[in-house]
Amino acid sequence: MDYNLEERTARFGKEIIKLTKKISKNIITLPIISQLVRSGTSVGANYREANGASSRKDFKNKIYICKKEIQETKYWLEMAVKADLAIKEEARILWKEAQELTLIFTKIVSTMNKRTED
């Protein structure tokens, strides 16, 4: 298990790119591929931005964005599978990783909110 979240989110983005290269290209899949690549790769970019944040508020905001982007990625993975069943198994593995990342980002936000209340 990789606990370095920067590396983990970067690897996730790379796996999204790898998956989208396998999707058959047509009028339906092209916009889905584009959205999936955008959301799936932006998670890591936003997490890196969070680590370079200028304040706690900025960090928290970037983590919220990571959480939103990973949720969006799960949606586009579902749509990609509907458009091309051949990627179902690989997409399922990435969806599970996206769910784990969702839980991690949720926990980070929750912990930050608790610290603010104390």
MOPAC internal coordinates of N, CA, C and O (Angstrom, degrees):
PM7 1SCF
backbone

  N    0.0000 0     0.00 0     0.00 0    0    0    0
  C    1.4586 1     0.00 0     0.00 0    1    0    0
  C    1.5273 1   109.02 1     0.00 0    2    1    0
  O    1.2310 1   120.85 1   -49.52 1    3    2    1
  N    1.2971 1   115.97 1   130.48 1    3    2    1
  C    1.4626 1   121.78 1  -179.33 1    5    3    2
  C    1.5225 1   109.08 1   -93.36 1    6    5    3
  O    1.2310 1   120.76 1   -60.61 1    7    6    5
  N    1.3351 1   116.16 1   119.39 1    7    6    5
  C    1.4562 1   120.28 1  -179.24 1    9    7    6
  C    1.5283 1   112.25 1   -97.77 1   10    9    7
  O    1.2310 1   120.19 1   178.17 1   11   10    9
  N    1.3340 1   117.25 1    -1.83 1   11   10    9
  C    1.4515 1   120.06 1   175.66 1   13   11   10
  C    1.5218 1   107.11 1   -84.08 1   14   13   11
  O    1.2310 1   121.05 1   -74.52 1   15   14   13
  N    1.3238 1   115.59 1   105.48 1   15   14   13
  C    1.4595 1   120.73 1  -173.33 1   17   15   14
  C    1.5229 1   112.75 1   -67.97 1   18   17   15
  O    1.2310 1   120.22 1   149.88 1   19   18   17
  N    1.3323 1   117.19 1   -30.12 1   19   18   17
  C    1.4726 1   119.07 1   176.05 1   21   19   18
  C    1.5181 1   110.23 1   -63.00 1   22   21   19
  O    1.2310 1   120.67 1   132.47 1   23   22   21
  N    1.3199 1   116.33 1   -47.53 1   23   22   21
  C    1.4706 1   120.73 1   179.51 1   25   23   22
  C    1.5253 1   111.06 1   -66.45 1   26   25   23
  O    1.2310 1   120.95 1   139.62 1   27   26   25
  N    1.3070 1   115.79 1   -40.38 1   27   26   25
  C    1.4614 1   120.30 1  -177.63 1   29   27   26
  C    1.5307 1   111.60 1   -64.98 1   30   29   27
  O    1.2310 1   120.37 1   136.62 1   31   30   29
  N    1.3317 1   116.90 1   -43.38 1   31   30   29
  C    1.4679 1   119.63 1   179.52 1   33   31   30
  C    1.5317 1   111.07 1   -70.56 1   34   33   31
  O    1.2310 1   120.26 1   146.86 1   35   34   33
  N    1.3283 1   117.10 1   -33.14 1   35   34   33
  C    1.4708 1   120.17 1   176.43 1   37   35   34
  C    1.5259 1   109.78 1   -66.78 1   38   37   35
  O    1.2310 1   120.60 1   136.37 1   39   38   37
  N    1.3234 1   116.45 1   -43.63 1   39   38   37
  C    1.4687 1   120.69 1   178.91 1   41   39   38
  C    1.5365 1   109.81 1   -62.31 1   42   41   39
  O    1.2310 1   120.74 1   141.02 1   43   42   41
  N    1.3345 1   116.20 1   -38.98 1   43   42   41
  C    1.4640 1   120.52 1   178.02 1   45   43   42
  C    1.5313 1   110.00 1   -60.20 1   46   45   43
  O    1.2310 1   120.31 1   133.40 1   47   46   45
  N    1.3182 1   117.02 1   -46.60 1   47   46   45
  C    1.4639 1   121.26 1   178.59 1   49   47   46
  C    1.5176 1   111.93 1   -59.80 1   50   49   47
  O    1.2310 1   120.80 1   138.27 1   51   50   49
  N    1.3315 1   116.08 1   -41.73 1   51   50   49
  C    1.4669 1   120.66 1   178.90 1   53   51   50
  C    1.5250 1   111.45 1   -64.27 1   54   53   51
  O    1.2310 1   120.68 1   140.81 1   55   54   53
  N    1.3249 1   116.31 1   -39.19 1   55   54   53
  C    1.4646 1   120.64 1   178.84 1   57   55   54
  C    1.5312 1   111.15 1   -68.27 1   58   57   55
  O    1.2310 1   120.59 1   145.61 1   59   58   57
  N    1.3241 1   116.47 1   -34.39 1   59   58   57
  C    1.4672 1   120.48 1   175.64 1   61   59   58
  C    1.5339 1   109.09 1   -62.94 1   62   61   59
  O    1.2310 1   120.47 1   134.28 1   63   62   61
  N    1.3336 1   116.70 1   -45.72 1   63   62   61
  C    1.4674 1   120.82 1   178.86 1   65   63   62
  C    1.5281 1   110.13 1   -59.83 1   66   65   63
  O    1.2310 1   120.98 1   134.43 1   67   66   65
  N    1.3342 1   115.74 1   -45.57 1   67   66   65
  C    1.4661 1   120.68 1   179.81 1   69   67   66
  C    1.5308 1   110.64 1   -59.61 1   70   69   67
  O    1.2310 1   120.46 1   136.47 1   71   70   69
  N    1.3157 1   116.72 1   -43.53 1   71   70   69
  C    1.4607 1   120.91 1   179.93 1   73   71   70
  C    1.5278 1   111.47 1   -63.95 1   74   73   71
  O    1.2310 1   120.68 1   134.95 1   75   74   73
  N    1.3252 1   116.30 1   -45.05 1   75   74   73
  C    1.4700 1   118.95 1  -175.95 1   77   75   74
  C    1.5273 1   112.19 1   -65.10 1   78   77   75
  O    1.2310 1   120.33 1   154.38 1   79   78   77
  N    1.3169 1   116.97 1   -25.62 1   79   78   77
  C    1.4688 1   119.87 1   177.00 1   81   79   78
  C    1.5313 1   111.21 1   -66.96 1   82   81   79
  O    1.2310 1   120.14 1   158.10 1   83   82   81
  N    1.3231 1   117.34 1   -21.90 1   83   82   81
  C    1.4627 1   122.18 1  -178.04 1   85   83   82
  C    1.5293 1   112.91 1   -89.33 1   86   85   83
  O    1.2310 1   120.29 1   166.14 1   87   86   85
  N    1.3122 1   117.05 1   -13.86 1   87   86   85
  C    1.4617 1   120.32 1  -177.66 1   89   87   86
  C    1.5249 1   109.66 1   -74.31 1   90   89   87
  O    1.2310 1   121.03 1   -47.04 1   91   90   89
  N    1.3289 1   115.64 1   132.96 1   91   90   89
  C    1.4667 1   119.18 1   178.20 1   93   91   90
  C    1.5314 1   108.90 1   -62.70 1   94   93   91
  O    1.2310 1   121.03 1   -43.05 1   95   94   93
  N    1.3174 1   115.64 1   136.95 1   95   94   93
  C    1.4701 1   120.87 1  -175.35 1   97   95   94
  C    1.5272 1   110.58 1   -92.06 1   98   97   95
  O    1.2310 1   121.00 1   -56.96 1   99   98   97
  N    1.3322 1   115.70 1   123.04 1   99   98   97
  C    1.4550 1   121.37 1   174.67 1  101   99   98
  C    1.5282 1   109.04 1  -156.41 1  102  101   99
  O    1.2310 1   120.22 1     2.03 1  103  102  101
  N    1.2953 1   117.18 1  -177.97 1  103  102  101
  C    1.4639 1   121.56 1  -174.97 1  105  103  102
  C    1.5363 1   112.69 1   -60.81 1  106  105  103
  O    1.2310 1   120.45 1   151.58 1  107  106  105
  N    1.3075 1   116.74 1   -28.42 1  107  106  105
  C    1.4700 1   120.85 1   179.44 1  109  107  106
  C    1.5236 1   111.24 1   -82.66 1  110  109  107
  O    1.2310 1   120.53 1   135.67 1  111  110  109
  N    1.3264 1   116.60 1   -44.33 1  111  110  109
  C    1.4681 1   119.13 1  -172.97 1  113  111  110
  C    1.5266 1   114.28 1   -78.22 1  114  113  111
  O    1.2310 1   119.71 1   151.53 1  115  114  113
  N    1.3188 1   118.17 1   -28.47 1  115  114  113
  C    1.4760 1   118.81 1  -176.19 1  117  115  114
  C    1.5349 1   113.29 1   -57.33 1  118  117  115
  O    1.2310 1   118.63 1   132.73 1  119  118  117
  N    1.3414 1   120.22 1   -47.27 1  119  118  117
  C    1.4696 1   118.43 1   177.72 1  121  119  118
  C    1.5306 1   112.63 1   -66.43 1  122  121  119
  O    1.2310 1   120.44 1   146.30 1  123  122  121
  N    1.3161 1   116.77 1   -33.70 1  123  122  121
  C    1.4704 1   120.59 1   178.62 1  125  123  122
  C    1.5252 1   109.88 1   -65.63 1  126  125  123
  O    1.2310 1   120.69 1   135.16 1  127  126  125
  N    1.3254 1   116.28 1   -44.84 1  127  126  125
  C    1.4674 1   121.36 1   178.06 1  129  127  126
  C    1.5252 1   110.11 1   -58.11 1  130  129  127
  O    1.2310 1   120.84 1   133.28 1  131  130  129
  N    1.3057 1   115.99 1   -46.72 1  131  130  129
  C    1.4646 1   121.08 1  -179.44 1  133  131  130
  C    1.5293 1   111.40 1   -59.07 1  134  133  131
  O    1.2310 1   120.49 1   133.07 1  135  134  133
  N    1.3169 1   116.67 1   -46.93 1  135  134  133
  C    1.4741 1   120.88 1  -179.58 1  137  135  134
  C    1.5307 1   111.15 1   -66.10 1  138  137  135
  O    1.2310 1   120.99 1   139.48 1  139  138  137
  N    1.3305 1   115.72 1   -40.52 1  139  138  137
  C    1.4626 1   120.53 1  -179.41 1  141  139  138
  C    1.5230 1   111.19 1   -63.78 1  142  141  139
  O    1.2310 1   120.54 1   136.72 1  143  142  141
  N    1.3242 1   116.58 1   -43.28 1  143  142  141
  C    1.4656 1   120.05 1   178.17 1  145  143  142
  C    1.5336 1   110.13 1   -64.61 1  146  145  143
  O    1.2310 1   120.53 1   136.26 1  147  146  145
  N    1.3096 1   116.60 1   -43.74 1  147  146  145
  C    1.4724 1   119.75 1  -179.76 1  149  147  146
  C    1.5215 1   112.27 1   -59.40 1  150  149  147
  O    1.2310 1   120.82 1   126.23 1  151  150  149
  N    1.3306 1   116.04 1   -53.77 1  151  150  149
  C    1.4636 1   118.92 1  -176.73 1  153  151  150
  C    1.5304 1   111.93 1   -70.30 1  154  153  151
  O    1.2310 1   120.52 1   138.49 1  155  154  153
  N    1.3295 1   116.62 1   -41.51 1  155  154  153
  C    1.4637 1   120.29 1  -176.64 1  157  155  154
  C    1.5120 1   114.36 1   -66.86 1  158  157  155
  O    1.2310 1   120.35 1   147.89 1  159  158  157
  N    1.3264 1   116.93 1   -32.11 1  159  158  157
  C    1.4700 1   119.64 1   179.23 1  161  159  158
  C    1.5261 1   112.09 1   -89.47 1  162  161  159
  O    1.2310 1   120.09 1   159.27 1  163  162  161
  N    1.3182 1   117.44 1   -20.73 1  163  162  161
  C    1.4644 1   119.02 1  -178.39 1  165  163  162
  C    1.5219 1   112.45 1   -74.68 1  166  165  163
  O    1.2310 1   120.04 1   160.62 1  167  166  165
  N    1.3287 1   117.52 1   -19.38 1  167  166  165
  C    1.4620 1   120.73 1   178.87 1  169  167  166
  C    1.5291 1   109.93 1   -58.76 1  170  169  167
  O    1.2310 1   120.90 1   128.50 1  171  170  169
  N    1.3257 1   115.89 1   -51.50 1  171  170  169
  C    1.4650 1   120.62 1  -179.76 1  173  171  170
  C    1.5161 1   112.46 1   -64.97 1  174  173  171
  O    1.2310 1   120.79 1   140.22 1  175  174  173
  N    1.3279 1   116.10 1   -39.78 1  175  174  173
  C    1.4725 1   120.06 1   179.33 1  177  175  174
  C    1.5227 1   110.27 1   -63.02 1  178  177  175
  O    1.2310 1   120.35 1   136.27 1  179  178  177
  N    1.3220 1   116.93 1   -43.73 1  179  178  177
  C    1.4582 1   120.11 1   179.94 1  181  179  178
  C    1.5189 1   112.05 1   -70.07 1  182  181  179
  O    1.2310 1   120.25 1   147.05 1  183  182  181
  N    1.3314 1   117.13 1   -32.95 1  183  182  181
  C    1.4582 1   119.13 1   176.89 1  185  183  182
  C    1.5299 1   110.34 1   -66.51 1  186  185  183
  O    1.2310 1   120.41 1   139.74 1  187  186  185
  N    1.3135 1   116.83 1   -40.26 1  187  186  185
  C    1.4706 1   119.65 1   176.72 1  189  187  186
  C    1.5234 1   110.90 1   -63.83 1  190  189  187
  O    1.2310 1   121.06 1   139.85 1  191  190  189
  N    1.3324 1   115.57 1   -40.15 1  191  190  189
  C    1.4653 1   119.00 1   176.06 1  193  191  190
  C    1.5215 1   110.33 1   -61.71 1  194  193  191
  O    1.2310 1   120.28 1   140.02 1  195  194  193
  N    1.3312 1   117.07 1   -39.98 1  195  194  193
  C    1.4702 1   121.13 1   179.07 1  197  195  194
  C    1.5220 1   110.12 1   -59.23 1  198  197  195
  O    1.2310 1   120.65 1   137.44 1  199  198  197
  N    1.3255 1   116.37 1   -42.56 1  199  198  197
  C    1.4630 1   119.78 1  -179.36 1  201  199  198
  C    1.5244 1   112.80 1   -66.53 1  202  201  199
  O    1.2310 1   120.49 1   158.88 1  203  202  201
  N    1.3276 1   116.67 1   -21.12 1  203  202  201
  C    1.4613 1   120.60 1   176.85 1  205  203  202
  C    1.5130 1   112.22 1  -101.46 1  206  205  203
  O    1.2310 1   120.85 1  -165.18 1  207  206  205
  N    1.3272 1   115.98 1    14.82 1  207  206  205
  C    1.4656 1   120.79 1  -175.35 1  209  207  206
  C    1.5255 1   111.87 1   -60.86 1  210  209  207
  O    1.2310 1   121.75 1   -31.39 1  211  210  209
  N    1.3219 1   114.25 1   148.61 1  211  210  209
  C    1.4657 1   120.56 1  -178.04 1  213  211  210
  C    1.5297 1   112.91 1   -85.79 1  214  213  211
  O    1.2310 1   120.10 1   168.06 1  215  214  213
  N    1.3289 1   117.42 1   -11.94 1  215  214  213
  C    1.4715 1   120.72 1  -179.69 1  217  215  214
  C    1.5252 1   109.41 1  -157.05 1  218  217  215
  O    1.2310 1   120.90 1   -11.21 1  219  218  217
  N    1.3255 1   115.89 1   168.79 1  219  218  217
  C    1.4773 1   120.69 1   176.17 1  221  219  218
  C    1.5270 1   110.31 1   -61.24 1  222  221  219
  O    1.2310 1   121.14 1   139.99 1  223  222  221
  N    1.3264 1   115.42 1   -40.01 1  223  222  221
  C    1.4599 1   120.39 1  -179.50 1  225  223  222
  C    1.5310 1   110.61 1   -63.16 1  226  225  223
  O    1.2310 1   120.71 1   136.85 1  227  226  225
  N    1.3270 1   116.25 1   -43.15 1  227  226  225
  C    1.4669 1   121.75 1   178.47 1  229  227  226
  C    1.5313 1   109.92 1   -63.62 1  230  229  227
  O    1.2310 1   120.62 1   136.02 1  231  230  229
  N    1.3415 1   116.41 1   -43.98 1  231  230  229
  C    1.4680 1   121.35 1   178.56 1  233  231  230
  C    1.5279 1   110.38 1   -58.85 1  234  233  231
  O    1.2310 1   121.06 1   130.90 1  235  234  233
  N    1.3192 1   115.58 1   -49.10 1  235  234  233
  C    1.4631 1   121.36 1  -178.58 1  237  235  234
  C    1.5262 1   110.74 1   -60.43 1  238  237  235
  O    1.2310 1   120.46 1   137.45 1  239  238  237
  N    1.3142 1   116.72 1   -42.55 1  239  238  237
  C    1.4638 1   121.41 1   178.87 1  241  239  238
  C    1.5311 1   110.77 1   -60.63 1  242  241  239
  O    1.2310 1   120.34 1   135.42 1  243  242  241
  N    1.3240 1   116.96 1   -44.58 1  243  242  241
  C    1.4715 1   120.72 1   179.85 1  245  243  242
  C    1.5306 1   111.22 1   -65.22 1  246  245  243
  O    1.2310 1   120.49 1   143.12 1  247  246  245
  N    1.3227 1   116.67 1   -36.88 1  247  246  245
  C    1.4716 1   120.29 1   177.89 1  249  247  246
  C    1.5300 1   109.81 1   -66.08 1  250  249  247
  O    1.2310 1   120.59 1   139.59 1  251  250  249
  N    1.3302 1   116.49 1   -40.41 1  251  250  249
  C    1.4747 1   119.73 1   174.57 1  253  251  250
  C    1.5275 1   110.36 1   -58.03 1  254  253  251
  O    1.2310 1   120.35 1   138.26 1  255  254  253
  N    1.3175 1   116.95 1   -41.74 1  255  254  253
  C    1.4665 1   120.93 1   178.78 1  257  255  254
  C    1.5265 1   110.02 1   -64.01 1  258  257  255
  O    1.2310 1   120.10 1   137.46 1  259  258  257
  N    1.3330 1   117.42 1   -42.54 1  259  258  257
  C    1.4736 1   120.90 1   176.52 1  261  259  258
  C    1.5231 1   109.94 1   -56.45 1  262  261  259
  O    1.2310 1   120.75 1   134.94 1  263  262  261
  N    1.3191 1   116.17 1   -45.06 1  263  262  261
  C    1.4621 1   121.26 1  -179.00 1  265  263  262
  C    1.5300 1   111.06 1   -63.00 1  266  265  263
  O    1.2310 1   120.34 1   136.90 1  267  266  265
  N    1.3198 1   116.96 1   -43.10 1  267  266  265
  C    1.4640 1   120.94 1   178.46 1  269  267  266
  C    1.5270 1   111.17 1   -64.04 1  270  269  267
  O    1.2310 1   120.70 1   136.35 1  271  270  269
  N    1.3211 1   116.27 1   -43.65 1  271  270  269
  C    1.4639 1   120.44 1  -178.63 1  273  271  270
  C    1.5269 1   112.32 1   -66.37 1  274  273  271
  O    1.2310 1   120.30 1   142.42 1  275  274  273
  N    1.3160 1   117.02 1   -37.58 1  275  274  273
  C    1.4669 1   119.23 1  -179.97 1  277  275  274
  C    1.5285 1   109.92 1   -70.35 1  278  277  275
  O    1.2310 1   120.49 1   145.25 1  279  278  277
  N    1.3370 1   116.67 1   -34.75 1  279  278  277
  C    1.4672 1   120.48 1   175.76 1  281  279  278
  C    1.5333 1   109.98 1   -64.62 1  282  281  279
  O    1.2310 1   120.82 1   136.90 1  283  282  281
  N    1.3272 1   116.04 1   -43.10 1  283  282  281
  C    1.4557 1   120.79 1   178.45 1  285  283  282
  C    1.5275 1   110.45 1   -62.79 1  286  285  283
  O    1.2310 1   120.34 1   141.08 1  287  286  285
  N    1.3069 1   116.95 1   -38.92 1  287  286  285
  C    1.4664 1   121.61 1   179.36 1  289  287  286
  C    1.5193 1   110.67 1   -61.49 1  290  289  287
  O    1.2310 1   120.31 1   139.21 1  291  290  289
  N    1.3279 1   117.01 1   -40.79 1  291  290  289
  C    1.4653 1   120.16 1   177.94 1  293  291  290
  C    1.5310 1   110.07 1   -60.31 1  294  293  291
  O    1.2310 1   120.51 1   138.68 1  295  294  293
  N    1.3122 1   116.64 1   -41.32 1  295  294  293
  C    1.4669 1   121.33 1   177.60 1  297  295  294
  C    1.5325 1   110.52 1   -60.05 1  298  297  295
  O    1.2310 1   120.77 1   129.79 1  299  298  297
  N    1.3427 1   116.12 1   -50.21 1  299  298  297
  C    1.4741 1   119.42 1  -177.39 1  301  299  298
  C    1.5214 1   111.95 1   -66.83 1  302  301  299
  O    1.2310 1   119.88 1   149.46 1  303  302  301
  N    1.3327 1   117.84 1   -30.54 1  303  302  301
  C    1.4674 1   119.87 1   174.15 1  305  303  302
  C    1.5304 1   110.24 1   -62.54 1  306  305  303
  O    1.2310 1   120.64 1   138.11 1  307  306  305
  N    1.3230 1   116.38 1   -41.89 1  307  306  305
  C    1.4604 1   120.43 1   178.07 1  309  307  306
  C    1.5314 1   110.82 1   -62.32 1  310  309  307
  O    1.2310 1   120.70 1   137.08 1  311  310  309
  N    1.3210 1   116.27 1   -42.92 1  311  310  309
  C    1.4670 1   120.41 1  -179.87 1  313  311  310
  C    1.5327 1   110.82 1   -67.14 1  314  313  311
  O    1.2310 1   120.38 1   142.41 1  315  314  313
  N    1.3225 1   116.87 1   -37.59 1  315  314  313
  C    1.4669 1   121.09 1   179.38 1  317  315  314
  C    1.5211 1   110.75 1   -63.21 1  318  317  315
  O    1.2310 1   120.66 1   138.31 1  319  318  317
  N    1.3295 1   116.35 1   -41.69 1  319  318  317
  C    1.4636 1   120.07 1   178.58 1  321  319  318
  C    1.5249 1   110.25 1   -64.68 1  322  321  319
  O    1.2310 1   120.59 1   139.39 1  323  322  321
  N    1.3208 1   116.48 1   -40.61 1  323  322  321
  C    1.4670 1   119.99 1   178.31 1  325  323  322
  C    1.5331 1   110.71 1   -61.74 1  326  325  323
  O    1.2310 1   120.69 1   144.02 1  327  326  325
  N    1.3337 1   116.28 1   -35.98 1  327  326  325
  C    1.4663 1   121.16 1  -178.86 1  329  327  326
  C    1.5290 1   113.05 1   -79.89 1  330  329  327
  O    1.2310 1   120.34 1   153.50 1  331  330  329
  N    1.3444 1   116.96 1   -26.50 1  331  330  329
  C    1.4691 1   120.54 1  -177.97 1  333  331  330
  C    1.5287 1   109.31 1  -150.13 1  334  333  331
  O    1.2310 1   120.74 1   -85.68 1  335  334  333
  N    1.3159 1   116.19 1    94.32 1  335  334  333
  C    1.4639 1   121.45 1  -176.55 1  337  335  334
  C    1.5281 1   113.98 1   -62.31 1  338  337  335
  O    1.2310 1   119.82 1   161.70 1  339  338  337
  N    1.3228 1   117.95 1   -18.30 1  339  338  337
  C    1.4638 1   121.65 1  -178.64 1  341  339  338
  C    1.5312 1   112.36 1   -62.02 1  342  341  339
  O    1.2310 1   120.07 1   158.15 1  343  342  341
  N    1.3257 1   117.47 1   -21.85 1  343  342  341
  C    1.4717 1   120.31 1  -178.27 1  345  343  342
  C    1.5261 1   112.70 1   -97.68 1  346  345  343
  O    1.2310 1   120.27 1  -172.76 1  347  346  345
  N    1.3154 1   117.09 1     7.24 1  347  346  345
  C    1.4688 1   121.70 1  -172.12 1  349  347  346
  C    1.5296 1   114.10 1   -51.21 1  350  349  347
  O    1.2310 1   120.06 1   129.79 1  351  350  349
  N    1.3235 1   117.49 1   -50.21 1  351  350  349
  C    1.4737 1   119.88 1  -175.99 1  353  351  350
  C    1.5295 1   112.30 1   -65.60 1  354  353  351
  O    1.2310 1   120.47 1   134.54 1  355  354  353
  N    1.3183 1   116.71 1   -45.46 1  355  354  353
  C    1.4706 1   119.70 1   179.09 1  357  355  354
  C    1.5240 1   110.72 1   -64.46 1  358  357  355
  O    1.2310 1   120.72 1   140.00 1  359  358  357
  N    1.3182 1   116.23 1   -40.00 1  359  358  357
  C    1.4636 1   120.68 1   179.62 1  361  359  358
  C    1.5272 1   110.50 1   -65.12 1  362  361  359
  O    1.2310 1   120.52 1   143.64 1  363  362  361
  N    1.3224 1   116.62 1   -36.36 1  363  362  361
  C    1.4693 1   120.68 1   179.26 1  365  363  362
  C    1.5321 1   110.60 1   -63.46 1  366  365  363
  O    1.2310 1   120.41 1   139.21 1  367  366  365
  N    1.3030 1   116.82 1   -40.79 1  367  366  365
  C    1.4742 1   121.52 1   178.12 1  369  367  366
  C    1.5318 1   109.81 1   -64.03 1  370  369  367
  O    1.2310 1   120.53 1   135.55 1  371  370  369
  N    1.3314 1   116.59 1   -44.45 1  371  370  369
  C    1.4702 1   120.20 1   178.73 1  373  371  370
  C    1.5214 1   111.49 1   -67.34 1  374  373  371
  O    1.2310 1   120.28 1   144.88 1  375  374  373
  N    1.3201 1   117.06 1   -35.12 1  375  374  373
  C    1.4700 1   120.57 1   177.51 1  377  375  374
  C    1.5279 1   109.69 1   -62.80 1  378  377  375
  O    1.2310 1   120.56 1   138.23 1  379  378  377
  N    1.3332 1   116.53 1   -41.77 1  379  378  377
  C    1.4758 1   120.59 1   178.31 1  381  379  378
  C    1.5288 1   110.88 1   -62.41 1  382  381  379
  O    1.2310 1   120.58 1   137.63 1  383  382  381
  N    1.3233 1   116.49 1   -42.37 1  383  382  381
  C    1.4673 1   120.02 1   177.60 1  385  383  382
  C    1.5274 1   109.73 1   -64.37 1  386  385  383
  O    1.2310 1   120.39 1   139.49 1  387  386  385
  N    1.3258 1   116.86 1   -40.51 1  387  386  385
  C    1.4669 1   120.71 1   177.81 1  389  387  386
  C    1.5229 1   110.24 1   -61.72 1  390  389  387
  O    1.2310 1   120.41 1   141.57 1  391  390  389
  N    1.3173 1   116.82 1   -38.43 1  391  390  389
  C    1.4684 1   120.24 1   178.08 1  393  391  390
  C    1.5255 1   110.50 1   -65.39 1  394  393  391
  O    1.2310 1   120.10 1   137.98 1  395  394  393
  N    1.3176 1   117.41 1   -42.02 1  395  394  393
  C    1.4664 1   120.30 1   177.40 1  397  395  394
  C    1.5291 1   110.76 1   -62.18 1  398  397  395
  O    1.2310 1   120.46 1   137.40 1  399  398  397
  N    1.3340 1   116.72 1   -42.60 1  399  398  397
  C    1.4674 1   120.44 1   178.35 1  401  399  398
  C    1.5261 1   110.51 1   -64.33 1  402  401  399
  O    1.2310 1   120.13 1   142.43 1  403  402  401
  N    1.3257 1   117.36 1   -37.57 1  403  402  401
  C    1.4679 1   121.11 1   175.81 1  405  403  402
  C    1.5207 1   109.96 1   -57.59 1  406  405  403
  O    1.2310 1   120.66 1   133.09 1  407  406  405
  N    1.3186 1   116.34 1   -46.91 1  407  406  405
  C    1.4703 1   120.83 1  -179.67 1  409  407  406
  C    1.5269 1   111.68 1   -63.80 1  410  409  407
  O    1.2310 1   120.60 1   141.68 1  411  410  409
  N    1.3205 1   116.46 1   -38.32 1  411  410  409
  C    1.4664 1   120.53 1   178.67 1  413  411  410
  C    1.5261 1   110.48 1   -64.99 1  414  413  411
  O    1.2310 1   120.25 1   132.01 1  415  414  413
  N    1.3369 1   117.13 1   -47.99 1  415  414  413
  C    1.4661 1   120.11 1  -179.67 1  417  415  414
  C    1.5317 1   110.93 1   -65.36 1  418  417  415
  O    1.2310 1   120.42 1   143.54 1  419  418  417
  N    1.3242 1   116.80 1   -36.46 1  419  418  417
  C    1.4687 1   120.97 1   177.35 1  421  419  418
  C    1.5267 1   109.84 1   -62.46 1  422  421  419
  O    1.2310 1   120.55 1   137.72 1  423  422  421
  N    1.3241 1   116.56 1   -42.28 1  423  422  421
  C    1.4686 1   121.49 1   179.78 1  425  423  422
  C    1.5295 1   111.01 1   -65.70 1  426  425  423
  O    1.2310 1   120.16 1   139.44 1  427  426  425
  N    1.3244 1   117.29 1   -40.56 1  427  426  425
  C    1.4654 1   120.72 1   178.37 1  429  427  426
  C    1.5295 1   109.66 1   -60.37 1  430  429  427
  O    1.2310 1   120.44 1   132.27 1  431  430  429
  N    1.3262 1   116.77 1   -47.73 1  431  430  429
  C    1.4655 1   121.24 1  -179.93 1  433  431  430
  C    1.5221 1   110.28 1   -63.07 1  434  433  431
  O    1.2310 1   120.48 1   135.44 1  435  434  433
  N    1.3165 1   116.69 1   -44.56 1  435  434  433
  C    1.4657 1   121.83 1  -179.95 1  437  435  434
  C    1.5252 1   110.90 1   -60.38 1  438  437  435
  O    1.2310 1   120.41 1   135.19 1  439  438  437
  N    1.3173 1   116.82 1   -44.81 1  439  438  437
  C    1.4714 1   121.60 1   178.83 1  441  439  438
  C    1.5231 1   110.74 1   -62.81 1  442  441  439
  O    1.2310 1   120.48 1   137.97 1  443  442  441
  N    1.3249 1   116.69 1   -42.03 1  443  442  441
  C    1.4627 1   120.12 1   179.22 1  445  443  442
  C    1.5306 1   110.53 1   -64.83 1  446  445  443
  O    1.2310 1   120.35 1   140.37 1  447  446  445
  N    1.3332 1   116.93 1   -39.63 1  447  446  445
  C    1.4569 1   120.19 1   178.97 1  449  447  446
  C    1.5172 1   111.72 1   -65.33 1  450  449  447
  O    1.2310 1   119.91 1   141.55 1  451  450  449
  N    1.3401 1   117.78 1   -38.45 1  451  450  449
  C    1.4553 1   122.18 1   177.46 1  453  451  450
  C    1.5247 1   110.73 1   -63.71 1  454  453  451
  O    1.2310 1   120.74 1   138.26 1  455  454  453
  N    1.3284 1   116.20 1   -41.74 1  455  454  453
  C    1.4617 1   120.29 1  -179.08 1  457  455  454
  C    1.5228 1   110.85 1   -66.32 1  458  457  455
  O    1.2310 1   120.77 1   147.42 1  459  458  457
  N    1.3239 1   116.14 1   -32.58 1  459  458  457
  C    1.4652 1   120.77 1   178.60 1  461  459  458
  C    1.5165 1   110.23 1   -69.17 1  462  461  459
  O    1.2310 1   120.51 1   144.79 1  463  462  461
  N    1.3458 1   116.63 1   -35.21 1  463  462  461
  C    1.4620 1   121.43 1  -179.55 1  465  463  462
  C    1.5190 1   112.43 1   -72.48 1  466  465  463
  O    1.2310 1   120.13 1   148.19 1  467  466  465
  N    1.3337 1   117.36 1   -31.81 1  467  466  465
  C    1.4706 1   121.39 1  -176.72 1  469  467  466
  C    1.5042 1   112.74 1   -68.97 1  470  469  467
  O    1.2310 1   120.10 1   180.00 1  471  470  469

